[in-house]
Amino acid sequence: MARDEDDFFAARNSVSVQHAIGEPLDAFSLEELARRVAFLRAEIERIDAEIHRKKASLDVAAAFFKKGST
């Protein structure tokens, strides 16, 4: 296998997964698709955690200012 092909396949099999919404998926193996699904699920969990953290922060701020205005 030529060096360029080694680099190409190493890049496709790297731990870092990038996904573009609407990207054609027919060129990806089952393993690559499963890795993308796992990556996207982890990213959704990370985003959900941030949403909950920000909502909690807003709730604390709202309670503080509500308490001070009465």
N, C-alpha and C positions, 0 to 999 in steps of 0.2 A: 504494500500500500504506500502510495506517495505521501510525503510529509504534509502536503496541503490537505489531503484527505484525512490524515490523522488529526490535524487541527480542526477541520470541519466537524468531524464526529465527536471530538473531545468537547467542542463548544456546545454541540447539541445535547450532549449527555451531562453537562455541568450541573451542579447543584442549583445554581441560579436559574430560575424559570421566568421567562418573560412571556406574556400572553397579550395579544392584541384582540380586542373584542371584534368578532366577525371574521377573524382570520380563518382561512381554509384549513381544515383539520385532516384532510385525506392523506397528507404526506407523513403524518406522525404515526409511530408505532403504538401498540396498546400500552406499553410501558411508559412512553412519553405522555400519552393522554392521561393515564392514571396519575402520573407525577404532576401534571397540570391541574387536575381535579384536586389533588391533595394541597397543592400550592394555593389554589383559589379558595378552598375551604378554610385554610389557615389564615388567609388574608381577610376573609369575611369575618372570622372570629376576632382578628386584631382590630378591624374597623368597628365591629359591634362593641368591643371592650372600650374603645375610645369614645364612642357615642355615649355609653353608660357613664363613663368617667366625666364627660362634659355635662351631661344632664344632672349628675349628682352635684357637680360644682355650681351649676345654675340654681338648683334647688336650695343649696346652702346659702347662696347669695340672696335669693328671693326671700327666704325665711329671715335672714338677718335684716334686710331692709324693711320687711313687713313688720317685724318686731319693733324696730326703731321708730316706725311712723305712727304707732298707736300710743 
